[in-house]
Amino acid sequence: MYEWLKAIHISFVIFWMAGLLYLPRLYVYHSASKKGGELDRKMLEAERNLISIIITPAMLITLISGMLLLFKYNLEVLQNSLWLQLKLILLFFLFGYNGYLTKQGKLFALGERPRSEKFFRLINEIPALMTIIIVILVVVKPF
Ligand code: HEM
């Protein structure tokens, strides 16, 4: 059962990270589009679909499967596993990043251009970096 849960967890982590990597890309093109134009409308629809069909469900299933996996650990193990504590801290930021991106989508929907193209290109690297660090923490367990 535990291995099945882990397989589900990893699959939905992939979907979630794919969504988080793709969304700022859409914002890059959206930032350059004319307000009220054809591209503006298309980007809004693509962003809305990506958030509601991929990102939010994948985030929730990752969270639920991750919490269930956490039941394996008792409080003592949790206190002594620095890798797990670090992972949970990074997850806190990842959820914050997810919320921040969703907020930007709402601002685009209101007709705003909240940030520059360069800004969205830059923050696009965050989930990639987080994924590398989290996977090293959970697989190698260096601490
Ligand atoms: C959303 C909240 C999350 C929670 C509560 C959570 C919790 C857990 C737990 C408890 C395990 C089992 C660790 C073990 O027994 O070795 C696990 C496995 C794993 N997690 Fe997460 N996780 C979450 C999100 C993520 C994210 C965002 C990533 C990657 C970016 C990730 C990647 C992995 C991987 C690759 C494994 C399998 C490690 C192995 O080979 O055993 N998890 N997770």
Backbone and ligand atoms as CSV (ligand in chain L), in Angstrom:
chain,resi,resn,atom,element,x,y,z
A,1,MET,N,N,0.840,-1.214,0.000
A,1,MET,CA,C,0.000,0.000,0.000
A,1,MET,C,C,0.869,1.256,0.000
A,2,TYR,N,N,1.925,1.241,0.847
A,2,TYR,CA,C,2.801,2.406,0.958
A,2,TYR,C,C,3.446,2.738,-0.388
A,3,GLU,N,N,3.878,1.674,-1.100
A,3,GLU,CA,C,4.539,1.900,-2.396
A,3,GLU,C,C,3.559,2.473,-3.420
A,4,TRP,N,N,2.299,2.025,-3.361
A,4,TRP,CA,C,1.269,2.552,-4.263
A,4,TRP,C,C,1.039,4.043,-4.010
A,5,LEU,N,N,1.005,4.346,-2.730
A,5,LEU,CA,C,0.798,5.743,-2.327
A,5,LEU,C,C,1.949,6.614,-2.824
A,6,LYS,N,N,3.159,6.064,-2.704
A,6,LYS,CA,C,4.337,6.805,-3.139
A,6,LYS,C,C,4.295,7.026,-4.657
A,7,ALA,N,N,3.820,5.990,-5.385
A,7,ALA,CA,C,3.720,6.113,-6.854
A,7,ALA,C,C,2.733,7.225,-7.220
A,8,ILE,N,N,1.595,7.273,-6.503
A,8,ILE,CA,C,0.596,8.331,-6.749
A,8,ILE,C,C,1.222,9.700,-6.428
A,9,HIS,N,N,1.902,9.741,-5.275
A,9,HIS,CA,C,2.527,10.989,-4.829
A,9,HIS,C,C,3.477,11.530,-5.897
A,10,ILE,N,N,4.377,10.678,-6.372
A,10,ILE,CA,C,5.385,11.126,-7.348
A,10,ILE,C,C,4.714,11.569,-8.663
A,11,SER,N,N,3.690,10.813,-9.102
A,11,SER,CA,C,3.012,11.172,-10.357
A,11,SER,C,C,2.397,12.568,-10.262
A,12,PHE,N,N,1.713,12.830,-9.127
A,12,PHE,CA,C,1.038,14.129,-9.022
A,12,PHE,C,C,1.997,15.268,-8.713
A,13,VAL,N,N,3.148,14.919,-8.096
A,13,VAL,CA,C,4.206,15.925,-7.941
A,13,VAL,C,C,4.646,16.377,-9.343
A,14,ILE,N,N,4.785,15.409,-10.260
A,14,ILE,CA,C,5.217,15.741,-11.629
A,14,ILE,C,C,4.194,16.668,-12.295
A,15,PHE,N,N,2.890,16.338,-12.169
A,15,PHE,CA,C,1.864,17.190,-12.788
A,15,PHE,C,C,1.877,18.601,-12.182
A,16,TRP,N,N,2.001,18.636,-10.858
A,16,TRP,CA,C,1.989,19.936,-10.172
A,16,TRP,C,C,3.175,20.800,-10.632
A,17,MET,N,N,4.383,20.183,-10.625
A,17,MET,CA,C,5.575,20.942,-11.016
A,17,MET,C,C,5.512,21.346,-12.490
A,18,ALA,N,N,4.951,20.469,-13.342
A,18,ALA,CA,C,4.822,20.814,-14.765
A,18,ALA,C,C,3.953,22.070,-14.894
A,19,GLY,N,N,2.848,22.095,-14.139
A,19,GLY,CA,C,1.950,23.262,-14.172
A,19,GLY,C,C,2.646,24.514,-13.678
A,20,LEU,N,N,3.399,24.374,-12.566
A,20,LEU,CA,C,4.078,25.549,-12.004
A,20,LEU,C,C,5.190,26.051,-12.920
A,21,LEU,N,N,5.757,25.142,-13.720
A,21,LEU,CA,C,6.799,25.566,-14.659
A,21,LEU,C,C,6.195,26.233,-15.892
A,22,TYR,N,N,4.996,25.815,-16.248
A,22,TYR,CA,C,4.368,26.312,-17.470
A,22,TYR,C,C,3.656,27.659,-17.276
A,23,LEU,N,N,3.036,27.833,-16.093
A,23,LEU,CA,C,2.202,29.027,-15.868
A,23,LEU,C,C,2.971,30.352,-16.045
A,24,PRO,N,N,4.162,30.506,-15.450
A,24,PRO,CA,C,4.874,31.774,-15.664
A,24,PRO,C,C,5.252,31.990,-17.135
A,25,ARG,N,N,5.439,30.918,-17.886
A,25,ARG,CA,C,5.699,31.012,-19.336
A,25,ARG,C,C,4.509,31.684,-20.018
A,26,LEU,N,N,3.298,31.252,-19.624
A,26,LEU,CA,C,2.097,31.858,-20.201
A,26,LEU,C,C,2.037,33.340,-19.824
A,27,TYR,N,N,2.428,33.644,-18.573
A,27,TYR,CA,C,2.402,35.041,-18.123
A,27,TYR,C,C,3.398,35.898,-18.920
A,28,VAL,N,N,4.523,35.283,-19.327
A,28,VAL,CA,C,5.517,36.020,-20.128
A,28,VAL,C,C,4.853,36.502,-21.411
A,29,TYR,N,N,4.156,35.606,-22.121
A,29,TYR,CA,C,3.507,35.979,-23.385
A,29,TYR,C,C,2.317,36.902,-23.130
A,30,HIS,N,N,1.620,36.628,-22.015
A,30,HIS,CA,C,0.444,37.450,-21.691
A,30,HIS,C,C,0.850,38.900,-21.415
A,31,SER,N,N,1.987,39.079,-20.745
A,31,SER,CA,C,2.455,40.433,-20.406
A,31,SER,C,C,2.674,41.259,-21.663
A,32,ALA,N,N,3.059,40.580,-22.756
A,32,ALA,CA,C,3.358,41.304,-23.997
A,32,ALA,C,C,2.109,41.525,-24.849
A,33,SER,N,N,0.955,40.974,-24.426
A,33,SER,CA,C,-0.243,41.053,-25.280
A,33,SER,C,C,-1.014,42.364,-25.052
A,34,LYS,N,N,-1.795,42.727,-26.055
A,34,LYS,CA,C,-2.595,43.953,-25.959
A,34,LYS,C,C,-3.851,43.677,-25.130
A,35,LYS,N,N,-4.175,44.573,-24.183
A,35,LYS,CA,C,-5.360,44.356,-23.342
A,35,LYS,C,C,-6.638,44.293,-24.180
A,36,GLY,N,N,-7.451,43.250,-23.925
A,36,GLY,CA,C,-8.728,43.115,-24.631
A,36,GLY,C,C,-8.603,42.483,-26.005
A,37,GLY,N,N,-7.371,42.217,-26.435
A,37,GLY,CA,C,-7.146,41.634,-27.768
A,37,GLY,C,C,-7.375,40.130,-27.789
A,38,GLU,N,N,-7.176,39.564,-28.974
A,38,GLU,CA,C,-7.389,38.126,-29.184
A,38,GLU,C,C,-6.427,37.290,-28.317
A,39,LEU,N,N,-5.148,37.697,-28.308
A,39,LEU,CA,C,-4.145,36.947,-27.535
A,39,LEU,C,C,-4.448,37.030,-26.039
A,40,ASP,N,N,-4.869,38.213,-25.592
A,40,ASP,CA,C,-5.220,38.413,-24.186
A,40,ASP,C,C,-6.290,37.398,-23.766
A,41,ARG,N,N,-7.331,37.281,-24.588
A,41,ARG,CA,C,-8.442,36.362,-24.261
A,41,ARG,C,C,-7.963,34.911,-24.257
A,42,LYS,N,N,-7.134,34.566,-25.263
A,42,LYS,CA,C,-6.656,33.182,-25.351
A,42,LYS,C,C,-5.768,32.826,-24.163
A,43,MET,N,N,-4.894,33.767,-23.780
A,43,MET,CA,C,-3.989,33.497,-22.665
A,43,MET,C,C,-4.769,33.337,-21.363
A,44,LEU,N,N,-5.793,34.192,-21.196
A,44,LEU,CA,C,-6.613,34.105,-19.972
A,44,LEU,C,C,-7.265,32.734,-19.854
A,45,GLU,N,N,-7.779,32.254,-20.980
A,45,GLU,CA,C,-8.446,30.951,-20.967
A,45,GLU,C,C,-7.437,29.831,-20.678
A,46,ALA,N,N,-6.257,29.921,-21.321
A,46,ALA,CA,C,-5.225,28.890,-21.108
A,46,ALA,C,C,-4.773,28.884,-19.643
A,47,GLU,N,N,-4.600,30.072,-19.070
A,47,GLU,CA,C,-4.149,30.159,-17.672
A,47,GLU,C,C,-5.213,29.598,-16.723
A,48,ARG,N,N,-6.460,29.984,-16.984
A,48,ARG,CA,C,-7.561,29.506,-16.127
A,48,ARG,C,C,-7.632,27.980,-16.172
A,49,ASN,N,N,-7.552,27.430,-17.377
A,49,ASN,CA,C,-7.623,25.969,-17.512
A,49,ASN,C,C,-6.441,25.279,-16.835
A,50,LEU,N,N,-5.260,25.834,-17.027
A,50,LEU,CA,C,-4.068,25.218,-16.430
A,50,LEU,C,C,-4.191,25.187,-14.905
A,51,ILE,N,N,-4.679,26.303,-14.332
A,51,ILE,CA,C,-4.811,26.368,-12.866
A,51,ILE,C,C,-5.896,25.407,-12.379
A,52,SER,N,N,-7.076,25.438,-13.034
A,52,SER,CA,C,-8.193,24.656,-12.473
A,52,SER,C,C,-8.146,23.169,-12.845
A,53,ILE,N,N,-7.555,22.847,-14.010
A,53,ILE,CA,C,-7.578,21.427,-14.411
A,53,ILE,C,C,-6.310,20.688,-13.983
A,54,ILE,N,N,-5.157,21.392,-14.000
A,54,ILE,CA,C,-3.902,20.699,-13.670
A,54,ILE,C,C,-3.371,21.097,-12.287
A,55,ILE,N,N,-3.061,22.387,-12.131
A,55,ILE,CA,C,-2.297,22.797,-10.943
A,55,ILE,C,C,-3.027,22.525,-9.623
A,56,THR,N,N,-4.259,23.025,-9.493
A,56,THR,CA,C,-4.943,22.889,-8.193
A,56,THR,C,C,-5.230,21.420,-7.845
A,57,PRO,N,N,-5.808,20.618,-8.766
A,57,PRO,CA,C,-6.031,19.204,-8.392
A,57,PRO,C,C,-4.721,18.472,-8.083
A,58,ALA,N,N,-3.673,18.726,-8.888
A,58,ALA,CA,C,-2.390,18.022,-8.659
A,58,ALA,C,C,-1.793,18.429,-7.315
A,59,MET,N,N,-1.915,19.714,-6.976
A,59,MET,CA,C,-1.389,20.185,-5.689
A,59,MET,C,C,-2.118,19.490,-4.532
A,60,LEU,N,N,-3.450,19.398,-4.654
A,60,LEU,CA,C,-4.231,18.781,-3.566
A,60,LEU,C,C,-3.909,17.297,-3.421
A,61,ILE,N,N,-3.788,16.587,-4.544
A,61,ILE,CA,C,-3.504,15.144,-4.456
A,61,ILE,C,C,-2.076,14.914,-3.940
A,62,THR,N,N,-1.137,15.793,-4.351
A,62,THR,CA,C,0.234,15.697,-3.814
A,62,THR,C,C,0.206,15.890,-2.303
A,63,LEU,N,N,-0.558,16.891,-1.873
A,63,LEU,CA,C,-0.628,17.200,-0.437
A,63,LEU,C,C,-1.256,16.033,0.337
A,64,ILE,N,N,-2.380,15.524,-0.155
A,64,ILE,CA,C,-3.068,14.444,0.567
A,64,ILE,C,C,-2.194,13.186,0.604
A,65,SER,N,N,-1.615,12.812,-0.549
A,65,SER,CA,C,-0.782,11.592,-0.567
A,65,SER,C,C,0.462,11.798,0.306
A,66,GLY,N,N,1.022,13.014,0.282
A,66,GLY,CA,C,2.202,13.313,1.108
A,66,GLY,C,C,1.881,13.218,2.590
A,67,MET,N,N,0.690,13.728,2.969
A,67,MET,CA,C,0.280,13.662,4.386
A,67,MET,C,C,0.103,12.196,4.803
A,68,LEU,N,N,-0.484,11.403,3.914
A,68,LEU,CA,C,-0.687,9.984,4.249
A,68,LEU,C,C,0.669,9.288,4.398
A,69,LEU,N,N,1.627,9.642,3.525
A,69,LEU,CA,C,2.968,9.050,3.644
A,69,LEU,C,C,3.625,9.454,4.964
A,70,LEU,N,N,3.288,10.676,5.398
A,70,LEU,CA,C,3.880,11.187,6.653
A,70,LEU,C,C,3.486,10.354,7.872
A,71,PHE,N,N,2.321,9.663,7.778
A,71,PHE,CA,C,1.852,8.854,8.917
A,71,PHE,C,C,2.839,7.750,9.278
A,72,LYS,N,N,3.718,7.419,8.324
A,72,LYS,CA,C,4.716,6.381,8.584
A,72,LYS,C,C,5.678,6.817,9.707
A,73,TYR,N,N,5.859,8.136,9.785
A,73,TYR,CA,C,6.841,8.645,10.737
A,73,TYR,C,C,6.194,8.994,12.066
A,74,ASN,N,N,6.843,8.605,13.167
A,74,ASN,CA,C,6.332,9.084,14.448
A,74,ASN,C,C,7.047,10.393,14.786
A,75,LEU,N,N,6.610,11.025,15.864
A,75,LEU,CA,C,7.112,12.363,16.186
A,75,LEU,C,C,8.632,12.373,16.371
A,76,GLU,N,N,9.131,11.262,16.939
A,76,GLU,CA,C,10.563,11.198,17.217
A,76,GLU,C,C,11.376,11.211,15.924
A,77,VAL,N,N,10.924,10.409,14.940
A,77,VAL,CA,C,11.627,10.360,13.654
A,77,VAL,C,C,11.574,11.735,12.980
A,78,LEU,N,N,10.382,12.345,13.061
A,78,LEU,CA,C,10.214,13.674,12.447
A,78,LEU,C,C,11.206,14.680,13.037
A,79,GLN,N,N,11.386,14.589,14.382
A,79,GLN,CA,C,12.279,15.538,15.052
A,79,GLN,C,C,13.728,15.306,14.665
A,80,ASN,N,N,14.061,14.042,14.338
A,80,ASN,CA,C,15.460,13.730,14.045
A,80,ASN,C,C,15.798,13.717,12.549
A,81,SER,N,N,14.803,13.908,11.703
A,81,SER,CA,C,15.076,13.856,10.266
A,81,SER,C,C,15.148,15.258,9.685
A,82,LEU,N,N,16.381,15.764,9.601
A,82,LEU,CA,C,16.560,17.119,9.093
A,82,LEU,C,C,16.091,17.230,7.639
A,83,TRP,N,N,16.314,16.158,6.844
A,83,TRP,CA,C,15.897,16.194,5.431
A,83,TRP,C,C,14.401,16.425,5.297
A,84,LEU,N,N,13.643,15.784,6.226
A,84,LEU,CA,C,12.181,15.905,6.161
A,84,LEU,C,C,11.738,17.287,6.621
A,85,GLN,N,N,12.406,17.788,7.659
A,85,GLN,CA,C,12.071,19.135,8.143
A,85,GLN,C,C,12.356,20.173,7.057
A,86,LEU,N,N,13.525,20.001,6.376
A,86,LEU,CA,C,13.875,20.940,5.306
A,86,LEU,C,C,12.871,20.856,4.164
A,87,LYS,N,N,12.447,19.604,3.854
A,87,LYS,CA,C,11.466,19.436,2.786
A,87,LYS,C,C,10.176,20.183,3.143
A,88,LEU,N,N,9.722,20.029,4.378
A,88,LEU,CA,C,8.468,20.662,4.776
A,88,LEU,C,C,8.581,22.194,4.710
A,89,ILE,N,N,9.775,22.717,5.061
A,89,ILE,CA,C,9.978,24.173,4.975
A,89,ILE,C,C,9.907,24.628,3.509
A,90,LEU,N,N,10.587,23.862,2.627
A,90,LEU,CA,C,10.568,24.223,1.207
A,90,LEU,C,C,9.152,24.141,0.642
A,91,LEU,N,N,8.389,23.165,1.138
A,91,LEU,CA,C,7.002,23.008,0.666
A,91,LEU,C,C,6.162,24.223,1.036
A,92,PHE,N,N,6.454,24.759,2.215
A,92,PHE,CA,C,5.750,25.959,2.667
A,92,PHE,C,C,5.926,27.073,1.625
A,93,PHE,N,N,7.180,27.251,1.148
A,93,PHE,CA,C,7.457,28.279,0.136
A,93,PHE,C,C,6.822,27.929,-1.214
A,94,LEU,N,N,6.813,26.622,-1.517
A,94,LEU,CA,C,6.228,26.189,-2.793
A,94,LEU,C,C,4.721,26.484,-2.823
A,95,PHE,N,N,4.052,26.273,-1.695
A,95,PHE,CA,C,2.625,26.594,-1.623
A,95,PHE,C,C,2.432,28.112,-1.739
A,96,GLY,N,N,3.350,28.858,-1.130
A,96,GLY,CA,C,3.294,30.322,-1.225
A,96,GLY,C,C,3.466,30.762,-2.674
A,97,TYR,N,N,4.410,30.125,-3.356
A,97,TYR,CA,C,4.681,30.440,-4.766
A,97,TYR,C,C,3.447,30.124,-5.613
A,98,ASN,N,N,2.828,28.972,-5.332
A,98,ASN,CA,C,1.606,28.568,-6.027
A,98,ASN,C,C,0.516,29.645,-5.841
A,99,GLY,N,N,0.346,30.091,-4.600
A,99,GLY,CA,C,-0.667,31.105,-4.293
A,99,GLY,C,C,-0.349,32.425,-4.990
A,100,TYR,N,N,0.936,32.769,-5.007
A,100,TYR,CA,C,1.358,34.015,-5.643
A,100,TYR,C,C,1.029,33.992,-7.147
A,101,LEU,N,N,1.345,32.864,-7.795
A,101,LEU,CA,C,1.076,32.742,-9.235
A,101,LEU,C,C,-0.428,32.827,-9.530
A,102,THR,N,N,-1.227,32.179,-8.682
A,102,THR,CA,C,-2.679,32.212,-8.872
A,102,THR,C,C,-3.186,33.651,-8.758
A,103,LYS,N,N,-2.616,34.386,-7.799
A,103,LYS,CA,C,-2.995,35.797,-7.598
A,103,LYS,C,C,-2.682,36.613,-8.858
A,104,GLN,N,N,-1.493,36.339,-9.451
A,104,GLN,CA,C,-1.117,37.074,-10.669
A,104,GLN,C,C,-2.137,36.817,-11.783
A,105,GLY,N,N,-2.634,35.564,-11.848
A,105,GLY,CA,C,-3.638,35.204,-12.848
A,105,GLY,C,C,-4.902,36.041,-12.666
A,106,LYS,N,N,-5.269,36.269,-11.398
A,106,LYS,CA,C,-6.481,37.063,-11.121
A,106,LYS,C,C,-6.262,38.509,-11.562
A,107,LEU,N,N,-5.033,39.006,-11.368
A,107,LEU,CA,C,-4.743,40.381,-11.776
A,107,LEU,C,C,-4.791,40.519,-13.303
A,108,PHE,N,N,-4.267,39.505,-14.008
A,108,PHE,CA,C,-4.356,39.513,-15.478
A,108,PHE,C,C,-5.831,39.549,-15.894
A,109,ALA,N,N,-6.662,38.766,-15.188
A,109,ALA,CA,C,-8.095,38.707,-15.530
A,109,ALA,C,C,-8.772,40.063,-15.328
A,110,LEU,N,N,-8.202,40.880,-14.420
A,110,LEU,CA,C,-8.766,42.216,-14.185
A,110,LEU,C,C,-8.230,43.236,-15.193
A,111,GLY,N,N,-7.423,42.732,-16.150
A,111,GLY,CA,C,-6.909,43.626,-17.193
A,111,GLY,C,C,-5.568,44.250,-16.846
A,112,GLU,N,N,-4.983,43.803,-15.724
A,112,GLU,CA,C,-3.688,44.382,-15.336
A,112,GLU,C,C,-2.534,43.631,-15.984
A,113,ARG,N,N,-1.363,44.249,-15.978
A,113,ARG,CA,C,-0.124,43.583,-16.377
A,113,ARG,C,C,0.775,43.694,-15.144
A,114,PRO,N,N,0.583,42.736,-14.173
A,114,PRO,CA,C,1.155,42.941,-12.841
A,114,PRO,C,C,2.685,43.040,-12.790
A,115,ARG,N,N,3.378,42.307,-13.644
A,115,ARG,CA,C,4.843,42.310,-13.611
A,115,ARG,C,C,5.403,42.274,-15.028
A,116,SER,N,N,6.715,42.503,-15.127
A,116,SER,CA,C,7.333,42.526,-16.457
A,116,SER,C,C,7.555,41.106,-16.984
A,117,GLU,N,N,7.803,41.007,-18.295
A,117,GLU,CA,C,8.119,39.692,-18.892
A,117,GLU,C,C,9.362,39.103,-18.221
A,118,LYS,N,N,10.347,39.981,-17.986
A,118,LYS,CA,C,11.625,39.527,-17.407
A,118,LYS,C,C,11.396,38.902,-16.024
A,119,PHE,N,N,10.511,39.540,-15.248
A,119,PHE,CA,C,10.214,39.036,-13.910
A,119,PHE,C,C,9.664,37.599,-13.980
A,120,PHE,N,N,8.694,37.382,-14.896
A,120,PHE,CA,C,8.101,36.045,-14.998
A,120,PHE,C,C,9.105,35.024,-15.536
A,121,ARG,N,N,10.011,35.485,-16.420
A,121,ARG,CA,C,11.054,34.579,-16.913
A,121,ARG,C,C,11.953,34.136,-15.760
A,122,LEU,N,N,12.245,35.105,-14.871
A,122,LEU,CA,C,13.137,34.830,-13.737
A,122,LEU,C,C,12.514,33.851,-12.737
A,123,ILE,N,N,11.253,34.148,-12.323
A,123,ILE,CA,C,10.643,33.297,-11.288
A,123,ILE,C,C,10.294,31.908,-11.813
A,124,ASN,N,N,10.321,31.778,-13.134
A,124,ASN,CA,C,10.080,30.489,-13.760
A,124,ASN,C,C,11.080,29.420,-13.296
A,125,GLU,N,N,12.255,29.884,-12.820
A,125,GLU,CA,C,13.307,28.939,-12.405
A,125,GLU,C,C,13.032,28.381,-11.010
A,126,ILE,N,N,12.173,29.056,-10.233
A,126,ILE,CA,C,11.974,28.656,-8.833
A,126,ILE,C,C,11.517,27.198,-8.672
A,127,PRO,N,N,10.432,26.755,-9.356
A,127,PRO,CA,C,10.010,25.354,-9.145
A,127,PRO,C,C,11.051,24.336,-9.602
A,128,ALA,N,N,11.850,24.698,-10.634
A,128,ALA,CA,C,12.885,23.767,-11.107
A,128,ALA,C,C,13.922,23.560,-10.001
A,129,LEU,N,N,14.328,24.670,-9.410
A,129,LEU,CA,C,15.327,24.626,-8.336
A,129,LEU,C,C,14.780,23.867,-7.119
A,130,MET,N,N,13.534,24.180,-6.762
A,130,MET,CA,C,12.871,23.517,-5.620
A,130,MET,C,C,12.796,22.007,-5.856
A,131,THR,N,N,12.429,21.624,-7.089
A,131,THR,CA,C,12.304,20.192,-7.390
A,131,THR,C,C,13.645,19.491,-7.185
A,132,ILE,N,N,14.717,20.079,-7.709
A,132,ILE,CA,C,16.042,19.441,-7.582
A,132,ILE,C,C,16.384,19.256,-6.100
A,133,ILE,N,N,16.203,20.333,-5.323
A,133,ILE,CA,C,16.575,20.261,-3.898
A,133,ILE,C,C,15.693,19.240,-3.157
A,134,ILE,N,N,14.360,19.295,-3.391
A,134,ILE,CA,C,13.452,18.389,-2.661
A,134,ILE,C,C,13.735,16.931,-3.034
A,135,VAL,N,N,13.963,16.665,-4.322
A,135,VAL,CA,C,14.216,15.267,-4.723
A,135,VAL,C,C,15.520,14.767,-4.092
A,136,ILE,N,N,16.547,15.623,-4.037
A,136,ILE,CA,C,17.794,15.213,-3.367
A,136,ILE,C,C,17.516,14.916,-1.888
A,137,LEU,N,N,16.731,15.791,-1.254
A,137,LEU,CA,C,16.433,15.602,0.179
A,137,LEU,C,C,15.710,14.286,0.434
A,138,VAL,N,N,14.674,13.971,-0.391
A,138,VAL,CA,C,13.880,12.769,-0.094
A,138,VAL,C,C,14.535,11.483,-0.574
A,139,VAL,N,N,15.351,11.570,-1.630
A,139,VAL,CA,C,15.953,10.334,-2.164
A,139,VAL,C,C,17.303,10.057,-1.497
A,140,VAL,N,N,18.181,11.076,-1.463
A,140,VAL,CA,C,19.533,10.873,-0.896
A,140,VAL,C,C,19.486,10.943,0.638
A,141,LYS,N,N,18.529,11.700,1.169
A,141,LYS,CA,C,18.423,11.963,2.619
A,141,LYS,C,C,19.802,12.312,3.200
A,142,PRO,N,N,20.434,13.399,2.726
A,142,PRO,CA,C,21.821,13.686,3.131
A,142,PRO,C,C,21.966,14.100,4.594
A,143,PHE,N,N,20.861,14.531,5.235
A,143,PHE,CA,C,21.006,14.977,6.647
A,143,PHE,C,C,20.141,14.123,7.556
L,1,HEM,C1,C,2.694,18.728,-0.568
L,1,HEM,C2,C,3.209,18.218,0.491
L,1,HEM,C3,C,4.121,17.014,0.539
L,1,HEM,C4,C,4.220,16.180,1.594
L,1,HEM,C5,C,3.424,16.282,2.895
L,1,HEM,C6,C,5.187,15.158,1.254
L,1,HEM,C7,C,5.577,14.107,2.054
L,1,HEM,C8,C,6.293,13.007,1.633
L,1,HEM,C9,C,6.635,11.859,2.433
L,1,HEM,C10,C,6.287,11.696,3.900
L,1,HEM,C11,C,7.322,10.982,1.660
L,1,HEM,C12,C,7.897,9.620,2.075
L,1,HEM,C13,C,9.380,9.783,2.334
L,1,HEM,C14,C,10.038,8.481,2.693
L,1,HEM,O1,O,9.429,7.675,3.358
L,1,HEM,O2,O,11.192,8.305,2.304
L,1,HEM,C15,C,7.426,11.569,0.342
L,1,HEM,C16,C,8.058,10.994,-0.740
L,1,HEM,C17,C,8.452,11.687,-1.846
L,1,HEM,N1,N,8.178,13.008,-2.120
L,1,HEM,FE1,FE,6.891,14.193,-1.094
L,1,HEM,N2,N,5.679,15.410,0.005
L,1,HEM,C18,C,5.069,16.548,-0.475
L,1,HEM,C19,C,5.345,17.165,-1.693
L,1,HEM,C20,C,6.390,16.799,-2.531
L,1,HEM,C21,C,6.943,17.612,-3.607
L,1,HEM,C22,C,6.471,19.011,-3.962
L,1,HEM,C23,C,7.947,16.886,-4.190
L,1,HEM,C24,C,8.877,17.230,-5.325
L,1,HEM,C25,C,9.014,18.423,-5.870
L,1,HEM,C26,C,8.005,15.614,-3.522
L,1,HEM,C27,C,8.825,14.571,-3.889
L,1,HEM,C28,C,8.818,13.332,-3.301
L,1,HEM,C29,C,9.515,12.152,-3.800
L,1,HEM,C30,C,10.361,12.091,-5.085
L,1,HEM,C31,C,9.281,11.118,-2.906
L,1,HEM,C32,C,9.764,9.662,-2.997
L,1,HEM,C33,C,11.050,9.481,-2.222
L,1,HEM,C34,C,11.486,8.028,-2.187
L,1,HEM,O3,O,12.163,7.586,-3.100
L,1,HEM,O4,O,11.149,7.341,-1.240
L,1,HEM,N3,N,7.060,15.600,-2.503
L,1,HEM,N4,N,6.796,12.821,0.356
